[in-house]
């Protein structure tokens, strides 16, 4: 079966296919922003440059088109009738690259969420997926949070001394001893009289 478009027309059509800021991706970003999640886009330092990155939760989101990433069982992932060898090789490379990128991210401690193009039509489904992926801090963030909480508990036991005073680099020992000296109201005569009354 021959292509119904000329080579030039097909080239123009393929050049118009976006890799970033696609319609489905914009929908997911809109839902995430509406849920007050803060994120960055297409980070170059992460494998595969994920579409959306939630650094606070150490979670990434890929918004995949069903055809280009070959969503199994989807009607949109059917191979074209022309140049089957070319398309099979190209799309299988996409799938294997996706799998490798996700493995690398998981090994580095990131949570990976894939949202397929057809799923973006259901805003509630996308919101639930984002909520599940970003509900709790990742294990490493949880550990940091536990350490912070432990530090706050130790600090609260220090006789109501403000935390800013306890910074060693900010105040000298002489200043701290000055702060915690005997109050002026308890002069020597007052102390003596208190001892006699006992």
C-alpha positions as CSV (number, residue, x, y, z in Angstrom):
1,X,0.0,0.0,0.0
2,X,1.5,3.3,-1.1
3,X,1.4,6.5,1.1
4,X,-1.4,8.8,0.2
5,X,0.9,11.8,0.8
6,X,4.0,12.8,-1.2
7,X,7.4,12.6,0.4
8,X,7.5,16.4,0.9
9,X,4.0,16.5,2.4
10,X,4.9,13.6,4.7
11,X,8.1,15.3,5.7
12,X,6.3,18.5,6.6
13,X,3.7,16.5,8.6
14,X,6.4,14.6,10.6
15,X,8.3,17.9,11.3
16,X,5.2,19.2,13.0
17,X,5.2,16.5,15.6
18,X,6.2,18.0,18.9
19,X,8.4,16.3,21.5
20,X,7.8,19.0,24.2
21,X,4.7,21.0,25.4
22,X,2.2,18.7,23.6
23,X,-1.5,18.9,24.3
24,X,-1.6,15.9,26.7
25,X,1.4,17.2,28.6
26,X,-0.2,20.7,29.0
27,X,-3.3,19.0,30.4
28,X,-1.3,17.1,33.0
29,X,0.7,20.2,33.9
30,X,-2.6,22.2,34.3
31,X,-4.0,19.5,36.7
32,X,-0.7,19.4,38.7
33,X,-0.6,23.2,39.0
34,X,-4.3,23.3,40.1
35,X,-3.5,20.8,42.8
36,X,-0.7,23.1,44.1
37,X,2.1,20.9,43.1
38,X,5.3,22.7,42.1
39,X,7.4,21.1,39.4
40,X,10.1,21.6,36.8
41,X,10.1,20.6,33.1
42,X,12.4,18.5,31.0
43,X,15.3,18.4,33.3
44,X,18.5,17.7,31.4
45,X,20.3,16.1,34.3
46,X,17.8,13.2,34.5
47,X,17.7,10.2,32.1
48,X,15.3,10.7,29.3
49,X,14.5,14.3,30.3
50,X,11.1,13.5,32.0
51,X,8.2,15.7,31.0
52,X,7.4,16.8,34.6
53,X,9.6,16.6,37.7
54,X,8.5,17.0,41.3
55,X,11.7,17.4,43.1
56,X,10.1,17.6,46.6
57,X,8.6,14.1,46.2
58,X,11.5,12.8,44.0
59,X,8.9,11.8,41.4
60,X,8.9,12.1,37.7
61,X,6.1,11.9,35.1
62,X,6.3,10.9,31.5
63,X,3.4,11.8,29.3
64,X,3.6,9.3,26.5
65,X,1.8,9.3,23.1
66,X,0.3,5.9,22.5
67,X,1.7,5.6,19.0
68,X,5.3,6.9,19.5
69,X,5.8,4.9,22.7
70,X,3.8,1.8,21.6
71,X,1.1,1.5,24.3
72,X,0.3,-2.2,24.4
73,X,-3.3,-3.1,23.5
74,X,-4.1,0.4,22.4
75,X,-5.8,1.0,19.0
76,X,-3.5,4.0,18.4
77,X,-0.3,1.9,18.6
78,X,-0.9,0.1,15.3
79,X,2.1,0.2,12.9
80,X,1.6,2.0,9.6
81,X,1.0,-0.1,6.6
82,X,4.0,1.4,4.6
83,X,7.7,1.0,5.5
84,X,7.0,-1.5,8.2
85,X,10.7,-2.3,8.7
86,X,11.6,1.3,9.3
87,X,8.7,1.9,11.8
88,X,9.3,-1.4,13.7
89,X,12.9,-0.5,14.2
90,X,12.2,3.1,15.1
91,X,9.4,2.4,17.6
92,X,11.1,-0.5,19.2
93,X,14.1,1.8,19.9
94,X,11.8,4.2,21.6
95,X,10.3,1.5,23.8
96,X,13.8,0.1,24.8
97,X,15.1,3.6,25.5
98,X,12.0,4.3,27.7
99,X,12.6,1.1,29.7
100,X,16.3,1.9,30.2
101,X,15.6,5.5,31.3
102,X,13.0,4.3,33.8
103,X,15.4,1.7,35.2
104,X,18.1,4.3,35.7
105,X,15.7,6.7,37.4
106,X,14.4,4.0,39.8
107,X,18.0,2.9,40.6
108,X,18.7,6.6,41.5
109,X,15.7,6.6,43.9
110,X,13.1,8.4,41.8
111,X,9.5,7.4,41.5
112,X,8.3,7.0,37.9
113,X,4.8,7.6,36.7
114,X,3.7,7.1,33.0
115,X,0.5,8.8,31.9
116,X,-0.7,7.8,28.5
117,X,-2.2,10.2,26.0
118,X,-5.7,8.7,26.1
119,X,-5.7,8.9,30.0
120,X,-5.4,12.7,29.9
121,X,-9.0,13.0,28.8
122,X,-10.1,11.9,32.3
123,X,-9.0,14.7,34.6
124,X,-10.0,12.8,37.8
125,X,-7.9,9.8,36.8
126,X,-4.8,12.0,36.2
127,X,-5.4,13.8,39.5
128,X,-5.6,10.5,41.3
129,X,-2.4,9.2,39.7
130,X,-0.5,12.4,40.6
131,X,-1.8,12.3,44.1
132,X,-0.6,8.7,44.5
133,X,2.8,9.6,43.1
134,X,3.3,12.8,45.1
135,X,1.4,11.9,48.3
136,X,4.3,11.2,50.6
137,X,7.9,12.3,50.5
138,X,10.2,9.7,49.0
139,X,12.2,7.5,51.4
140,X,15.3,9.7,51.4
141,X,13.1,12.9,52.0
142,X,11.3,11.0,54.8
143,X,14.7,10.2,56.4
144,X,15.7,13.9,56.2
145,X,12.3,14.9,57.7
146,X,12.8,12.5,60.6
147,X,16.2,14.0,61.3
148,X,14.7,17.5,61.3
149,X,11.9,16.4,63.6
150,X,14.5,14.7,66.0
151,X,16.5,18.0,66.0
152,X,13.5,20.0,66.8
153,X,12.6,17.7,69.7
154,X,16.1,18.0,71.2
155,X,16.0,21.8,70.8
156,X,12.6,22.1,72.6
157,X,14.3,20.4,75.7
158,X,16.9,23.1,76.0
159,X,15.1,25.3,78.5
160,X,13.4,27.6,76.1
161,X,16.6,28.9,74.6
162,X,15.9,30.4,71.2
163,X,17.5,28.4,68.4
164,X,19.2,31.5,66.9
165,X,21.1,31.9,70.2
166,X,22.4,28.3,70.1
167,X,24.2,28.7,66.8
168,X,27.9,28.4,67.7
169,X,29.1,30.5,64.8
170,X,26.8,33.4,65.7
171,X,27.6,33.9,69.5
172,X,30.6,33.4,71.6
173,X,30.7,31.4,74.9
174,X,31.2,34.7,76.9
175,X,28.0,36.1,75.4
176,X,26.1,32.9,76.3
177,X,27.4,33.0,79.9
178,X,26.4,36.7,80.0
179,X,22.9,35.8,78.9
180,X,22.4,33.1,81.6
181,X,24.0,35.0,84.5
182,X,22.1,35.6,87.8
183,X,19.4,38.2,87.2
184,X,19.9,41.7,88.5
185,X,17.0,41.5,90.9
186,X,18.9,38.8,92.9
187,X,21.7,40.9,94.2
188,X,24.1,39.7,96.8
189,X,22.0,41.1,99.7
190,X,18.8,39.5,98.3
191,X,20.5,36.2,98.0
192,X,21.8,36.4,101.6
193,X,18.3,37.4,103.0
194,X,16.8,34.5,101.1
195,X,19.2,32.1,102.8
196,X,18.4,33.4,106.3
197,X,14.7,33.1,105.7
198,X,15.0,29.5,104.9
